């Protein structure tokens, strides 16, 4: 049996104090909201549970594209950095959209506003159960082919109602949805 190790220190989020140089970065005019003659941004009528910018469902899961992503207090470069995500592939939940910015949360609920270019549509999951069993088929009686430690990140291949087929550290198998974070309980992925 294979044991897939996770590193607790790499759970993906570091509390960061904002550096004065980063706080003072000017935002480009492309990131500034357009305004009406009254000086206020125009109000969009959005549907509940749908992003106003992308028309994609909210909330939804994505992953961190690179090895670092700043999460800010608001949607713009002038806002202070509260968190720094430091783990490529970390699953994140988008809860809101504003122009080129997405408000995201990690498995612990920490997060902030991240520029959309730092996010990827590649679906990943975070193992939330220590020594979670990876099975050869989506059945409780299927042979265990590996165990994954708490905090391991893997790529999602498919999900049915109770199980997800994932790749964890090069090992493919089925894991219970209840043992991971990064997919909705009722979500089916083909």
Secondary structure, DSSP 4 states (H G I P E B T S, - for coil): -EEE---GGGSSEEE-PPPHHHHTPPPPGGGSPPB-TTSSBPPP---TTB-TTT--BSSEEEEE-SS-EEEESSSSTTSPEEEEE--TT-EEEEEEEETTEEEEE-TTS-EEEEEGGGEE---EEEE-STTEEEESSSSTTSPEEEEE-TT-EEEEEEE-SSEEEEEETTEEEEEEGGGEESS-TT--B-
